[in-house]
Amino acid sequence: MDVFTTSLWLSGLLLVLVLIGVRVAFAAAFIGFLGLCLFFMQKQGFDRGLVTAMKLAGQIPHSKSTTYALSLIPTFILIGYLAYYAGLTRYLFEAAKRWIGWTPGGLGVATVFATAGFAAVSGASVATSAVFARIAIPEMLREGYDKRFAAGVVAAGGTLASLIPPSAILVIYAIIVEQSVGKLLLAGFLPGMVSALIYAALVIGLAKLNPKLGPPIGGFTWRERFASLPGAMPILLVVFIIVYSIYFGWATPTEAGALGAGVVLAMAVWRGMRWGQLKGALMEAAKLTVMIFAMIWGVLIFVRYLGFAKLPSTFAAFIAGLDYPPYAILLVILLAYVVLGMFMDAIGMLILTLPVTYPAVIALNGATGDEVGSLGMTETEVAIWFGIIVVKMAELCLITPPIGLNCFVVAGVAQDAKMDISVQDVFRGASPFFVADVVTVAVLIAFPGIVLWLPGLLG
């Protein structure tokens, strides 16, 4: 059996292991190490091949974890947990409620914009959903909102953290495809806002069609509305620091993340954060960071094997040689992500598939350097644009069964708080937002300038 055929069989085995419940980090590391062993044993013999495979597999965790760009991930995650434990998220939700609550489904709309605001300091979708499941769902239930509708809004709103900077998953994408972290973070800002507006429009539309889902909340004077703004200012200040420091070149993305974490910590201490709360924030950030790093280590061992087997380049050449319109092929690739997203978590799915799909999309564009290819963009523009599209597709897997991590998190928080909300209720409530995400992806494909305008200003 040749190397390419072996790589196909091993890739299939990896998908089987993931689907039967083996953690992505362990499954990818095992298959990658097995592939390296088979590859080098065939060329160097059993003993030397095994030693070579062990050396390569052992070097990856150290070499990749010391990558400068990866230091962004723990700081971005820490910002979100510090903001939550300091109570800053509750002020943000209260401000959104007072200003937007008068609309049909007003608390749902307020939740969407509050999650978007928190996403701008969080970087982790699961953390965003967990935070607002504790804050927004009880409030909506007290106002007579449908429990499925309330839970679905929170689960879907949490996905906005995947796009709005600082986004941990965009950092991972940038590292895998070797693109500018700063440009990708800026590229996610406008699409994230567009996605939030489409979510809000969906909530208003559903509440108008069925007022029992979520009545408007009134009774707030202009004085009360303006009085709610100072509490939300700390989060808006951090957003300003991160986005503008990257945009104007005052700081690298890593420095901006550290600066943002320092500002939130100072605000949290000023507001009376106790040692127990600080410890909780640090522990939660450490747990999520370790999980992400373990997945990166495991998958990169597998990616190293794919490089030796030449599977990505072969698949890219195959895609480029297909006699179909480029956008039709792109649609098939995106549909494959929809299917995979039903069985895999977002980060695992991306770092497993990007080594194959990214070269294929670049080959599909058929241009290098500053040339404009068949997709109407240069190679760098396609890399940034595809990154935002594929991350938005990854958001789908956070609210689609049977995996739907955000839905499980919301249901878990609800059950801990003695709310009568099951996992099935959350999935049903989140299902309309699948349509909203499809609309968002269609808009970003039809108007790539939404993605490319801000990073284009960086030059």
C-alpha positions in Angstrom: 0.0 0.0 0.0 1.5 3.4 -1.0 1.8 6.3 1.3 -1.1 8.3 -0.1 -3.5 5.4 0.3 -2.3 4.7 3.8 -2.9 8.4 4.7 -6.5 8.1 3.5 -7.1 5.0 5.6 -5.6 6.6 8.7 -7.6 9.8 8.1 -10.8 7.7 8.0 -9.7 5.9 11.2 -9.2 9.2 12.9 -12.8 10.3 12.0 -14.1 7.0 13.4 -12.2 7.5 16.6 -13.6 11.0 17.0 -17.1 9.9 16.2 -17.1 7.2 18.8 -16.1 9.6 21.5 -12.3 9.6 21.7 -11.0 13.1 22.5 -9.7 14.9 19.4 -6.3 15.6 21.0 -5.6 12.0 21.8 -7.1 10.5 18.6 -5.1 12.9 16.4 -1.9 12.4 18.3 -2.3 8.6 18.1 -3.1 8.5 14.4 -0.4 11.0 13.6 2.3 9.0 15.5 1.1 5.8 13.9 1.3 7.3 10.5 4.8 8.7 11.2 5.9 5.2 12.4 4.6 3.5 9.2 6.1 6.2 7.0 9.6 6.1 8.5 9.7 2.3 9.1 9.1 1.8 5.4 12.0 4.0 4.6 14.5 3.4 7.4 13.5 0.0 8.9 11.7 -0.7 12.2 14.2 0.5 14.8 15.4 3.7 13.1 11.9 4.5 11.8 10.4 4.2 15.3 13.1 6.5 16.8 12.6 9.1 14.0 8.8 9.1 14.5 9.2 9.4 18.3 11.6 12.4 17.9 9.3 14.2 15.5 6.2 13.6 17.6 8.0 14.6 20.8 9.4 17.9 19.3 6.0 19.3 18.3 4.4 20.1 21.7 7.5 22.2 22.7 8.1 23.9 19.4 4.5 24.8 18.8 3.7 25.9 22.4 6.5 28.3 22.3 5.1 30.1 19.3 4.7 33.8 20.1 1.2 34.1 18.6 -0.2 31.3 20.9 0.4 33.5 23.9 -2.7 35.4 22.7 -5.1 32.6 23.7 -4.7 32.5 27.5 -4.8 36.3 27.7 -8.0 36.5 25.6 -9.7 33.8 27.6 -8.6 35.4 30.9 -10.1 38.7 29.9 -13.6 37.1 29.6 -13.4 35.2 32.9 -12.1 38.2 34.8 -15.0 40.3 33.4 -17.5 37.7 34.5 -16.1 37.1 38.0 -15.9 40.9 38.5 -19.6 41.2 37.6 -19.0 43.4 34.6 -21.2 41.3 32.4 -24.3 41.9 34.5 -23.8 45.7 34.1 -23.6 45.1 30.3 -26.8 43.1 30.2 -28.6 45.6 32.3 -27.6 48.5 30.0 -28.7 46.5 26.9 -32.0 45.7 28.6 -32.8 49.3 29.4 -31.9 50.6 25.9 -33.3 47.8 23.7 -35.9 46.0 25.9 -38.9 47.9 24.4 -38.6 46.0 21.1 -40.6 42.7 20.5 -38.6 40.0 22.2 -36.6 42.9 23.8 -34.7 40.8 26.4 -33.7 38.4 23.7 -32.4 41.3 21.6 -30.7 42.7 24.6 -29.1 39.3 25.2 -27.8 39.2 21.6 -26.1 42.6 21.9 -24.8 41.9 25.4 -23.3 38.6 24.3 -21.7 40.5 21.3 -20.3 43.0 23.8 -19.0 40.3 26.1 -17.6 38.4 23.1 -15.4 41.5 22.4 -13.6 40.8 25.7 -14.0 37.0 25.9 -12.7 35.1 22.9 -14.4 31.9 23.9 -17.9 30.9 22.8 -18.5 28.3 25.6 -17.6 30.9 28.3 -19.9 33.4 26.8 -22.8 31.0 26.7 -22.1 29.8 30.3 -22.0 33.4 31.6 -25.3 34.6 30.0 -27.1 31.4 30.9 -26.6 32.5 34.5 -27.6 36.1 33.8 -30.1 36.4 31.0 -32.2 33.2 31.1 -33.5 33.8 34.7 -34.4 37.3 33.7 -36.3 36.2 30.6 -38.1 33.5 32.5 -39.3 36.0 35.1 -40.7 38.2 32.3 -42.7 35.3 30.9 -40.5 34.4 28.0 -40.7 30.9 26.4 -38.0 28.7 28.0 -36.9 27.3 24.7 -36.7 30.7 23.1 -34.7 32.1 26.0 -32.2 29.2 26.1 -31.8 29.2 22.3 -31.0 33.0 22.2 -28.2 32.5 24.8 -26.8 29.4 23.1 -26.7 31.2 19.7 -25.5 34.5 21.1 -22.5 32.8 22.6 -21.3 31.8 19.1 -20.5 35.4 18.4 -17.3 35.1 20.4 -15.9 33.0 17.5 -15.8 36.0 15.2 -15.7 39.2 17.2 -12.1 40.0 18.3 -10.5 38.9 20.5 -11.3 35.4 19.1 -9.3 32.4 20.2 -10.4 30.3 17.2 -9.3 33.0 14.8 -5.9 33.0 16.4 -5.7 29.2 15.9 -6.7 29.6 12.3 -4.1 32.3 11.7 -1.4 30.0 13.2 -2.4 27.0 11.1 -2.5 28.8 7.8 0.4 31.1 8.7 -1.4 34.4 8.2 -1.4 37.7 10.1 -3.1 37.3 13.4 -3.8 41.1 13.6 -5.5 41.2 10.2 -7.7 38.1 10.9 -8.8 39.6 14.3 -9.8 42.9 12.6 -11.4 41.0 9.8 -13.8 39.3 12.2 -15.2 42.6 13.7 -17.6 43.7 11.0 -18.9 40.1 10.2 -19.5 39.6 13.9 -21.5 42.8 14.0 -23.5 41.7 10.9 -24.1 38.3 12.5 -25.4 40.0 15.7 -27.7 42.3 13.7 -29.1 39.3 11.8 -29.7 37.4 15.1 -31.4 40.5 16.5 -33.7 40.8 13.4 -34.6 37.1 13.8 -35.5 37.5 17.5 -37.7 40.5 16.7 -39.3 38.7 13.7 -40.1 35.6 15.8 -41.5 37.7 18.7 -43.7 39.6 16.3 -45.0 36.4 14.7 -45.6 34.8 18.2 -45.8 37.5 20.9 -45.9 34.7 23.6 -42.3 33.9 22.9 -41.0 37.2 24.4 -43.0 40.3 25.3 -41.3 43.8 25.1 -40.0 45.2 28.4 -40.9 48.9 29.0 -41.0 51.4 31.8 -37.4 52.7 31.7 -36.9 56.4 31.6 -34.2 58.2 29.7 -32.5 59.0 33.0 -32.4 55.3 33.9 -31.1 54.4 30.5 -28.2 56.8 30.8 -27.5 55.8 34.4 -26.8 52.2 33.1 -24.0 53.3 30.8 -21.2 53.8 33.3 -21.4 50.2 34.4 -20.9 49.0 30.8 -18.1 51.4 30.1 -15.3 49.1 31.4 -16.0 46.4 28.7 -16.3 49.1 26.0 -13.0 50.5 27.1 -11.3 47.1 26.8 -12.8 46.7 23.3 -11.5 50.1 22.3 -8.0 49.3 23.7 -7.7 45.9 21.9 -9.2 46.9 18.5 -7.6 50.3 18.2 -4.2 49.3 19.5 -4.0 46.6 16.8 -5.5 48.8 14.1 -3.1 51.8 14.7 -0.1 49.6 15.4 0.3 50.8 19.0 0.7 47.2 20.1 0.9 43.7 18.6 -2.1 41.4 19.1 -0.3 39.6 21.9 0.5 42.9 23.7 -3.1 44.1 23.2 -4.4 40.9 24.8 -2.1 41.3 27.8 -3.0 45.0 28.1 -6.7 44.2 27.9 -6.3 41.5 30.6 -4.4 44.0 32.8 -7.1 46.7 32.4 -9.9 44.2 33.3 -8.0 43.0 36.3 -7.4 46.5 37.5 -11.1 47.3 37.1 -12.1 44.1 38.8 -9.9 44.8 41.8 -11.3 48.4 41.9 -14.8 47.0 42.0 -14.0 44.8 45.0 -12.9 41.4 43.4 -12.0 38.9 46.2 -9.2 36.4 46.1 -11.7 33.5 45.6 -13.1 35.2 42.5 -9.7 35.9 41.1 -8.7 32.3 41.8 -11.8 31.1 40.0 -11.1 33.2 37.0 -7.5 32.0 36.8 -8.5 28.4 37.1 -11.3 28.5 34.5 -8.9 30.3 32.1 -6.2 27.7 32.7 -8.5 24.8 32.1 -9.8 26.1 28.8 -6.3 27.1 27.7 -4.9 23.6 28.5 -7.7 22.0 26.6 -7.1 24.1 23.5 -3.3 23.6 23.6 -3.7 19.9 24.0 -5.8 19.8 20.9 -3.3 21.9 19.0 -0.4 19.6 20.0 -2.3 16.4 19.1 -3.6 17.6 15.7 -0.2 19.1 14.7 1.4 15.6 15.1 -1.2 14.4 12.7 -0.6 17.4 10.4 3.1 16.6 10.3 2.3 13.1 9.1 -0.1 14.5 6.4 2.8 16.7 5.2 5.0 13.7 4.6 2.1 11.8 3.0 1.4 14.8 0.7 -2.3 14.5 1.2 -3.0 18.2 1.4 -1.2 19.0 -1.9 -2.7 16.1 -3.7 -6.2 17.1 -2.6 -5.6 20.7 -3.6 -4.5 19.7 -7.0 -7.6 17.5 -7.4 -9.9 20.4 -6.4 -8.1 22.8 -8.7 -8.6 20.3 -11.6 -12.4 19.9 -11.2 -14.4 21.3 -14.1 -17.0 23.1 -12.0 -17.5 26.8 -11.1 -15.2 27.8 -8.1 -18.1 28.9 -6.0 -19.9 25.6 -6.6 -16.9 23.7 -5.3 -16.6 26.1 -2.3 -20.3 25.4 -1.5 -19.6 21.7 -1.4 -16.6 22.3 1.0 -18.8 24.4 3.3 -21.6 21.8 3.2 -19.0 19.2 4.4 -18.3 21.5 7.3 -22.0 21.5 8.2 -22.0 17.7 8.3 -18.8 17.4 10.3 -20.0 20.1 12.7 -22.8 17.8 13.8 -20.2 15.3 15.2 -17.2 17.4 16.2 -16.4 20.5 18.2 -15.5 23.7 16.4 -11.8 24.0 17.3 -11.2 20.3 16.7 -13.0 20.3 13.4 -11.0 23.3 12.1 -7.5 22.2 13.1 -8.2 18.7 11.7 -9.6 19.9 8.3 -7.7 23.1 7.5 -4.5 21.4 6.5 -6.5 19.8 3.6 -9.2 22.4 2.9 -7.2 25.5 3.1 -4.7 24.5 0.3 -7.6 23.4 -1.8 -9.4 26.8 -1.5 -6.1 28.6 -2.3 -5.7 26.3 -5.3 -9.3 26.9 -6.3 -8.6 30.7 -6.5 -5.6 29.9 -8.7 -3.6 33.0 -8.1 -0.3 33.8 -6.3 1.0 37.0 -4.8 -0.9 40.1 -5.8 -2.7 38.5 -8.7 -6.5 38.3 -8.6 -7.8 34.7 -9.0 -11.0 33.0 -10.0 -12.7 34.0 -6.7 -12.0 37.6 -7.4 -9.4 38.1 -4.7 -5.6 37.8 -4.1 -4.1 34.9 -2.3 -3.9 36.8 1.0 -7.4 38.1 0.7 -8.8 34.6 0.1 -6.9 33.3 3.2 -8.5 36.0 5.4 -12.0 35.8 3.8 -12.0 31.9 3.9 -10.9 32.1 7.5 -14.0 34.2 8.5 -16.3 32.0 6.5 -15.0 28.8 7.9 -15.1 30.1 11.5 -18.7 31.1 10.9 -19.4 27.6 9.7 -17.7 26.2 12.8 -20.1 28.3 14.9 -22.9 26.1 13.5 -21.5 23.0 15.2 -21.9 24.8 18.5 -25.7 24.8 18.2 -26.5 21.8 16.1 -27.1 18.3 17.5 -25.8 15.8 18.5 -22.6 17.6 19.7 -23.7 21.3 20.0 -21.4 22.2 22.9 -23.0 25.6 23.6 -26.4 23.9 23.9 -25.1 21.4 26.4 -23.4 24.2 28.4 -26.6 26.2 28.6 -28.6 23.2 29.6 -26.1 22.3 32.3 -26.1 25.8 33.8 -29.9 25.8 33.7 -30.2 22.5 35.4 -27.7 23.5 38.1 -29.8 26.6 38.7 -33.0 24.4 39.0 -34.5 25.8 35.8 -36.8 23.4 33.9 -34.8 23.4 30.7 -33.5 20.3 29.0 -30.9 19.8 26.3 -33.7 19.1 23.8 -35.3 22.5 24.7 -32.1 24.3 24.0 -31.5 22.6 20.7 -35.1 23.4 19.6 -34.8 27.0 20.7 -31.5 27.4 18.9 -32.7 25.8 15.6 -34.0 29.1 14.0 -30.5 30.6 14.4 -29.1 28.0 12.1 -31.0 29.7 9.3 -29.7 33.1 10.5 -26.1 31.7 10.3 -26.7 30.5 6.7 -28.0 34.0 5.8 -24.8 35.5 7.3 -22.5 33.1 5.4 -24.4 34.0 2.2 -24.0 37.7 2.8 -20.2 37.3 3.5 -19.8 35.2 0.3 -21.7 37.7 -1.8 -20.0 40.8 -0.2 -16.4 39.9 0.7 -15.7 43.5 1.3 -17.4 43.2 4.7 -14.6 40.9 5.7 -11.7 42.6 3.8 -12.3 46.3 4.5 -10.7 46.6 7.9 -7.7 44.4 7.4 -7.2 46.1 4.0 -6.6 49.4 5.9 -3.6 47.9 7.6 -1.9 47.5 4.2 
